[in-house]
Structure formats: structure tokens, C-alpha cells
């Protein structure tokens, strides 16, 4: 199955998975590769988007989208309105963790689910 998934990602530029992040905690993951406008040119930089969806006991439904282009990373976190303030308060610590890992976090946003 792993080889099939890798071949599918190479052919289609998308990979989806559902499973458990840890025992009892469901997780949906989607990885998508945005093709360059001129898809014939393999040297063109591509961006990748990783989307994680979980229903957490204290925070409810949370979705994180991480977009990577070259050395830059953008992060958007979506949550239920009652926990937006809590998610926002955690952003400085999250940004510091990215920086300590050598990841250039260009943008961060917290939004309510639509």
C-alpha cells in the first residue's frame, strides 16, 4: 500500500489519509502539491499544502493548513469561535517552536470555521 500511495502522489500530486494520531484520536491528513503554472517545466518551484483535521476534546474541531513554498511556510488554523482566543494565545509559542527548528514561518492566521 505505501508504494501505491507514493506512486499516486507522484502521478496526481495529492495524498489523503485517515487514521489515529494516537489511540482514540482520529486524524484526517491531506497533502497536495500545487503544480507550477507551466507544468511542463519540472525545474519550476512547487508549493505543498498539508491539511490536518482533528476533533480535540478541549478545543473541538480544529483544522491546520500548512503551505510550504521554497523556504517559506504559512500556517492557517481554523477552529470553533469559542476557542479562537485560546488558539491565538498559543501562536507566539508555536512561532518560536518553528523558529527553533529553523523553519521560516512567514504568516500565521487563526480563523473561525466557515
Buried (B, 14 or more C-beta within 10 A) or exposed (E): EEEEEEEEBEEEBEBEEEEEEEEEEEBBBBBBBEEBEEEEEEEEEBBBBBBBBBEEEEBBEBBBBBBBBEEEBBBBBBBBEEBBEEBBEEBEEBBEEBEEEEBEBEEBEBEEEE
